[in-house]
């Protein structure tokens, strides 16, 4: 329901982008003149006018947008005419246009290019926006009209998308507490306001903690093992901080940091790991532990108020998995093969440590370093040599664009005439195989200190036939920016990240829905990652990698023998990678299956106990995210939903296996996936959509085989 509740978009970066507001604005910017969000942008595809938008425009635009939508909601709720699909549900879909225009851009900038003023606006608006969401969903008159249309939905039998929209709205109202008595509605509203403030506080604390926890090195010798590009990036980071004669290794969001795989000095590796692991636990203003303890307790209270035993049960009711029990069963069956593979890999690495003449026991700051050495020895794979073939621009234009053209027939044209919010951002117009424009996609790939960690996709404009909008999409990542005059060289993991986020982008670009609430990536968390993980699978497809992997010095394509090495080495270290993902997924579920009466006084103690309960308290493999910096679940809308990456990987691997069995990278396969999955949004049930493509229920075998956790013969069903 994006026009009322933009946080429902599963890839939303700011959880509080919701509905109405009360401060004066009248569509004027603080600096005077017309607010750039008062009307649709005149640029192609209504692309944001970044050349005109100022920080001072957002607060008045958001507030005026909220005021306008409040009036629209009041007209719908108080309409004397009998409720119909058109005068109630479609009217809701059309409401809040100015608010959405402002929030789509605000969300993008506060995540990818924030500053102190935007952070202040974010903090001020969060509780008001949460309160005003409640003014919509807890509006008794409005819900009565929606309920009346829902009860008459059989009349929409010939309009399946309309019938689905009614169901989505009705379910959302129920989930928001529309059936609660007035006293409980007030309690719920207070909880929602408090949670919105806390989630925003967490996001800002984490950004500050991550920046402050960068590792500062005084001696060049401490950088031994890093690539020239990594050393240059560390020097640039130090220069940006005014630290003359030093080097700075900035942190990425996950626990493990890329530099750990290269640093020869074990003490430096350990120091970098501890900076990452303890980044948000310093005891100062950016310590997130008290914040997450409060969030967890309040979420449990909210769930109980709404009649659910815990927050996971509340969140999962409209997901593909449906219940915490289903999620738990899914995750638990992954534990034995994952831990078996992790233990086998640990033995290999411990033997390599002894071979190097050391007696220490393998720890997290050793794992990636020795895994890289083991991979090189076992597969004779030189990662520096591989990087020489992975030039960012080639991966983009000859990899992502090439695979998309082969599968879907689409083409891309760079638009240097459109304004961007930061000089490194690039914009492309996308054309269908017929030559018809599909929309725009922005790429923002380089790390900045004012950018949230990780990688993501979102929309500046959501596709909708009702509103006449084509999609405007953006992909964001955090790759190291090369020194001037040098190419941006990537790792294999970076390449996969690019394909992943681009898969989300394709999901939005191919959206073909009438109603924005059902469009593109407006799907459940445990379905939205399905298209993106499917697109990942093409990153290492031999036909694709041979097209984009060109040596940056010679321009020659990657040798087939090197491709073969990459593919043979693909599953090496998957025991570690899968373990850290699985432990994070189980940790998330432990936090969100708390009963409201549970005493929670110490986040670290809870985390230790949770990992023990799930058999994931491992001395050598930490969770991919520690609780104190688990941004997905505390501020990005993935509460009780981190399992969805593994769940949708199952769906993606089933689908990729189907494609490989039917010819691989072909237009026929691409068109089938586009028609049955990418273009469908949430226009029908998730399992029904999946089965329309795959032909049967999901199977866990392809996932385990793709990850190298299962022998080729075995294939248990899920």
N, C-alpha and C positions, 0 to 999 in steps of 0.2 A: 504494500500500500504506500508507494513512494511519495505520493503527493501529500499525504498526511503524515507519513512516518518514514522518512528516508533512511532511518537506521535499519529498517528491515532488509535493505539490500545487503546481501550476505558479504559483499566485499567492501562494505562501508568502512572507512577509516576512522570516523568519529561517531561514537555511539549515541551522541545526544542530538543528532540532526533530525529534529522531530517537527512539531507543529507550531502553534501560535505564539503571540507575544503582546506586550502592552505598552512599551515605551513609545513616545512620539517619534515620527520620522517623516511622514508625508512624502516619502520617495525622494527626499533631497539628501545629498551627501553632506557630511559635516563641514566640508570645505566650500559648500555652496554649489548651486547648479544642479542639473538633473542627475539623479543617481543612475549609474550604468545598469542597475538591475531593475529599474522601474518598468522597463519594456524589454521585450526580447532583443537580443543582440542583432544588429543589422548585418553582421558578418556572415559569410557562408556557413550554413548548418547551425546558425546561432552560436558560433564559437565565441568563447569569452573575449571581451575587449580588454585584454591584459595591458594594452597601451594606455587605457583610460582608467582602469580600476585602481583605486588607492585603498590602503588599509582602512582609512577613515570612512570608506563607503559601506563597509560590511554591517556595522551595528545598526545604522539607520535603515539599511535595506532589509535586514533580517526582521527588525522590529516592525517596519511598515508592512512587510510581507505577512507577518503574523497577524497584524491588525486587519489586513484585507481578508485573510483567510478566516479569521474569526467572524467577520461579517458574512462571509459566504456560508460558513457552517451554520450560523444562526438562521439564514434564509432557508437552508435545506431543512433544518430541524423544525422550523415553524411554518413550513409550507402548508397551507390549508387543504391543498389537493391531496387525494389519497396517494400513498407512497407507491411509486413505480420504479422499475429499473432505471429509467431515464432521469426522473426528477430526484432520485436519491443516490443511487450507486454511481451513475455516470456523472452526476453533479459533483459528487465527492472526488471522482477522478480528475475533474477539471479544476478543482479548487487548489489554492496555494501556489499559483504559478510564480509570483514574484519571490516568495519564500524559497521555492525550490531553486530558482535561478541563482539566488544569493548563496544558498547553502551548498549547492554542488561545487561552486568555485571555492567557497570558504573551507569546505572539507578538504579539497585538494591542496590548498595552500597551507593550512595548519598542519598537514601531514608531511608535505614535501618541501615547503619553503617558508617556514614559520618565522616569527620575530616576536619581540616582547609585546608589541601592541596587539597582534593577533591572539597571542596567548591570553592577554587580559580580556579581550572580547570573548574568547572561548570560555573563560572561567565565569564571566558575568552572565553569559547567555545560557549556559548549561542548565542551571536549576529552573530558570523561567521556561525554557523550551520543554523540559520534562513535565513541568506543571501544566503547560498548555497542551501537551499531548493528552494528558488526563482530561482536560476540558473537552476534548473531542470524544475519546473512547468511553468516558464515564458520563457522557451527555445522555440522559435517559430518553429524551424525545428523539434524538438522532438514532439511538439504538433501536427504539421501537419501530422506526421506519425501516431500518436495515433488516430487522427481524421479520417484518411484514413481507418485504421483498423476498427474503430467504424462504419463507414458508410458501411463497408462490413461485418458486424457481422452476417448477415443472413446466410452467408456461414458456420457459426459455429453452425448451428441448431442442429446437432447431438452431440454437445459438450456443454451442458448447462453451465457447470462450466467455460469453456473458454469464452463463451459469457458473462457470468456474470462478469468475470474479466475485459473484455474489457469495459463494462459499468462502472465498478467501477473506472478504470483508467481515462476514459473520463470525468466522473463526477468530479473526484478529480482535474483534470487539469482546468476544468471550475471554480470550487470553488476557486482555487488558483489564478485565474485571467488571464488565458491563452488568453482570447479574448480581454484583455485591449490593448489600443494603447501603444506605447513604453513609452511615457511620464508618463502615469498613472502606468505602470509597475514599473518604477523607484520610484515613490511615494509609491507604495505598498511595494516594497522591503525595503524602509527606515522604514516604519511603522512596518513591520515584525521584523526587527532587533531590533528596540526600544522595541517592545512588549516582545520579547524573553528575553532581558536584564531585563526588569521590572518584568516579571514573575519569573525569577530566583532570583532577589533581594527580591521579596515578600517571596518566600519560605525560603530563608536564614534569613530574618528579623523575620519571624514567629517562626522558630526554636529557634533563640536567645531569642525572647520575651517570648516564652513558658517556656524555661528553667529558665530565669531570674524571672519569675512571680510565681515560686513555693512558697508555703506558709511555712514560717519558724516559728515553735512554740517553745517557751522557757520552758513551763511547761507541765509536764506529764498530769496534770489535764485537759488541753485543748484538749487532745485526747479522753476524756471520750466518750464512745459509740462505738469507732472503734473496730473492731475485732482484736484479737492477731496478725493475719497475716498482717493487715493494719498497726498496730503499729510497727511491726518488719520492714516492708518495709519503713516506715517513718524514722525509726532509721538508716537503711542502707543508705537511700538517704542522710541523714544528714552527716553520716560518709564519704560517697563518696565526699562530698563537704568540708570536713574538719571542720564541725561544731560540735564540741564536746559538749555533753550534751544537744543537741537540736534534734528536729524532723522536717522533711521536707516532706510536701505533694506536690508531683509533679503534674503538670497539664496534663490532657488528652485533645485531640483536641476539642471535643464538649463543649458547654457552661456549661452544668451540669457536676459536678465532682462526682464520686462514693462515696467519703467520706461524702458528704453532707447528704446522706441518713442515716448516722450513728452518726454524731457528735451531742452530746447533747447540747453543748453550742451554743446558737443562734448567739452570737457575732462572734464566730469562723466560723460558717456556712456562715454568711454574708461576713466575710473577705475572705474566700476561694472563694465564688461566685464572689466577686468583683475582686479578683486577676485573675480569669478566664475571666470575662466579659471585663476587662480593660487591658488585657495582652499586647495587641499590640497598646495601646494608651497612652504610657507614655511620649511621646514627644521627646524621644531620637532617637538614630540610628535605633532602632528596632520598631519604630512606623510605621505601614504599611499604614496609612490612605492616605498620599500623593501618595504613590505607587499605591493604588487601584483606586484612583481618576484618575490618569494618564492612567492606564490600561483601565478603563471604557471609557474614552474620546477617546483614540486611537482606541479601538475596534469599537466604533460608527463611527469614521472616516473611518476605513477600510471597514466597511459594506457599507457605502455610496459610497465609491470609487468603490466597486464591484457591485453597483446597487441595494442595499437592503436598506429598510427603517431603519433597526436597526440590531444589531449584532445577536439577537435571530433569526430573519428571515434568516440571512446568515447561522447560525449554523444548523438550523433545516431542511434545505432543503433536506438532505440525511438521516434524522432520521425517525423512524417509525411514529412519530406524525406529521411530515411534516411542520407545521406552528405554530407560536406563538399563533394564535387564537385557534387552536385545543388544545394546552397545557393549555391556559387560561380557556377554557371551562371545561376541565377535572379537573383542580384544583378548579375552582369556585364551581363545584357541590359537592366538598368534604367539603367546608367551613361550611355550615349550620349544618350537622350532627356532625362534629368535634367540633365546638364551643358549641353546645348543650351538648355534652358529657363532655367537659372541664368545663363548668359552673356547671354541676351536681356534678362533682368530687370536684370542688373547695368548694361547699357548705358542702360536707362531711368532708373535711379537716378543714374548718373553724370551724365547729361544734366540731371537735376533739380538736382544739386549745382551744376553750372555755371550753371544758370539762377538759382540763389540767390546768385550772385556769388562762389562759392568755387572754389578751385583744387585742393583736396585730393583724393586718390584714395579711392574707396569702401573702407571697412574694416568689419569686423564690428560695431563700435560705431555705425556709421552706417546699416547696412542697414535695420534695422527702423524707424528714425526716418524715413528717406526713403521706405521702402515704405508707411508709413502716410500720408505726405503724397501720394505718388503715387496710392494707392488713393482717397483723398479727392478728388483732382483728377480722376482718370479716371472714377470712378463717382459722384462727388458724394456720397460716403458719409462722414458725420460719426460717428466711433466713439463720441464722448460721447453723441450723440443715440441711438445704438443701445443703449448701456449703460442709458439711462433706461428701456428696455423689458425689460431682462433682470434682473429681481428674482429672487434665489435661490429664495425660497419659491414663487414662481409657476412657475419652471422645474421645481422638484421636483414640485409637486402638479398643475400644469396642463400640464406638459410630459412628464416621465418617466412619471408615473402615468397621464396621459391616453393617451399612445401605447401603454403596456402594456395599458390597458383596451381600446383599439380593436383591438389585435392579438390579445390573449389573453383578454380578458374579465375580468381580475383587478381587485380593488379593494383599497384601503388604509385602515387606521384607526390613527390615532396612539395609542400606548400610553404615556401620561404616568405610569402607575402602576409601570412597570418601572424599576429603578435603572440609571444610566449611569455611565461611568468619568470623565466630564468634563461640566460643566454645559451645554456647547453641543451635546452629542450628542442626537439625536432618534431615537425608535424607532417603527416602524410594524408592525402585524400585517398580513399579506397573505392575502387570501381568493381562492380559485379562482372561476371563473365559476359554479360550482355552489353557492357559499357556504361550501364546505369550507375550513378553515384550511390555508394552505400553509407558513407559517413567519413569521419575524420578519426585519426588516432595519433596521440602525442606520445613521445618517448622521452623519459627523464631518467637517465641511467647512472649518473655519477653521484658518489657520496658527497654530502655536505653536512656541516655541523648542525644546520638548522633543519635537517630532514630526519624523520623517524627512521628507525632501522628496518631492515627487511626489504621485501619487495611486494608490490600490490598493483591491482588494477581498479579503476573506477570510471565513472562517467561524469562529464561536464553536462551532457544532454542525454536523456534516455529516449530510446526509440518508442514511438507511439503513433499509430495511424489516427487515433482519435484526436490527438493534438497536432498532427502533421509534422512530427519531429523525426529526423534521422539521428542516429547515435553519434556522439562525440565522446571518444574514449581516451583514457590515458593509462600508460604503463610506467611504473616507477621501480627503480632498483637502487642498489648502493654499491656499485662497482668502483674500484679505485680509478681516479682520473689520472691519465698519463701526464708526464711532463710535456711541456710545449714541444711540438715537433715529433713526438713519439706516438706510435699507435696504441690504442687501448687493447691490450691483450687479455684474454679471458681464460678461466679454467673451464673444464668440462661442466662443473657444477654451475658456473655462471651461465653457460650456454643453456643448460636445462632450465635455469630460472627464467631466462628470456623466453623460451618456448612456453613455459608454464603461464606466465602472465599474458603472453600473446594469445594463448588459448582462451583465457577469460575475455580478452578483447574481441576475439572472433565470435564468442557467445553473444556479445552485445551487438557487434556489427551485423550479424546475421539475424538478429531479432526481427520477428515479423508479426508482432502482436498489435491488436487494436488498442489495448489498454496498458498504460505504463506500469501499473501494479504487477502485471504478469510478464513484463518484457525482459528479455535477455537474462541477466544475472540476478534478477529478482526471484531467486529460488531458495530452497532450504540449504543450510550450510552443508549437509551431507549429500547434496546433489550439485551445488555450484562449483565444487572443485573437480567434478567429473570431466567437463570439457577441457579444463586447463591441464589436467594430468594426462588426458588422452593426447593433447598436443605435445606434451613432453616426450612421448614415446617416439616421435618422429625426429627428435634432436640427434639421436645416434643411429637412425636408419641409414644404412650404407649409402643409399642413393642420395640422401640429403646431406650427410656430412661430407661426402666427396665433392659436393657442389659448393659448399661455403668455406671449407677448410683450405685456404690458400696461404702459402708462406709469405709473411709480410715483407721479407727481404727480396725474395726471388719471384713471387707471384705464382710459383708452381703449386699444383694441387697436392694435397696430402697423399703420400704413397699408400697404396692398398695394404702394404704390410703393416704400416703404422695404424691404419684403421682397424685392421684385424687385432692388433695388440690392444687397442682401446676397447674393442668389443669383448675380447677375452678377459680383460681386467675389470669390466663393468661391474661385476658382482663382488669383486674383492672389497673387503671392509663393509659389506652390507650388514653383517652381524652387528657391527657398531652403529651404523646409521639407522638401522631399523630399531635397535634397542633404544636409542635416545628418543626417537619419535614415539615409540610405544610407551616408554616410561612417562613422557610428557602427556600423552593421551590419558593414561591411567591416573596420573596426578590430577589432571583437570577434573576427571569424573569423581575422584575422591573429594576434592574441594566442593563440588556441587551436588554431592549426595549427602551433605551434612544436614542433619535434622535441625530445626530452628532452636531446639532446647540444648544443643551441643555447646559446651563451653569451649571457646576458642581464644586462647590467650597468647599463643606464641606461634607465629607462622612457620618458623624453622622447625620447631618440634613437631608441628602437624605434618610438615613435608616429610621429615624423617620417618614418622610413623606410617604415613601413606605409602611411601616407597617400600617399607618393610612389608606391609599388608599385601602389596601387589607383586612381591618377589622381585622388585626392581631396584633395591638398595644395593647397588654395585659400586665397588671401590674404584673400578677403572672406567666405567661409563656413566656419566651424569645424564640427567634429563636434558633434552634439547633446550628447554627453557627452565630455569629455576623459578619458583613461585614468585619471587620478588621482582622478576623482570619478564613475566609471562604475559606480554602485552596482548596476545590474542584473546585471552580469557578475561582480562580485567578491563580492557577498554576498546577492543576491536570487534565485539559482537560474537565471539566464539566461545562464550561461556557454555560449558557442557557440550562443546562442539569440536574440540580439537581432534577427536577421533575421526572426524569427517575426512581428514586428509588420507587416512588409511582406508576408510570405507569407500571413498570415491576412487582411490587407487585400485581397489578391487574392480569397480565398475569400468575404469579406464583400461585396465589390463585385459579384462574380458573382451572389451571392444577392440583393442589393438590386436589381440589374438584372432578375433573374427576377421579383421581386415587382412592380416597376414595370410590367413587361410583362404582369402578371396581375392588375392592379387596384389595386396599391399598398397602402395602409394598411387592410387588411381582416381580418376575423376568420378567413376561410378561409386567407389567407396566413400569418397568425400561428399558427394551429393547425398548419398543415403544418410550419412551422419549429420549433415547439415539439415536435411528435411525432417529427420525423426528426433533429433536432439537439439542441435544448436539453435534452430529457428523456433523452437517450441516454447522456450521460457518456462513459465509455470501454467501454461494453458491447459494442462491435464495432469493426472497423477504421475508421480515420479517413477514408480515401479512399472506402470503401464508404458511410459516413454522408453524406459530402459529395455523392457522386453520387446518392444516394437522393433528395436534395432538388433538386440542380441538373440532374441528368439526364445529365451528361457530366463529363469531366475538367476541372480548373480552367483558366480562360483568363485571360491577363494583360491583354487588351484593356480590359475594364471598369475595371480598376485605373488604367491609364494615362489613360483618358478621364476618369475621375472626378477625377483629380488635374490634369487639363488638360495632360498631357504628350504626348498623342497626338491627332491629328485624328480627327474622328468616323468617317471612312471606314475607317481602318486598324484592324485588330484581330488582331495576331499571336497565335497559340496558344502555350500553355505546356505 
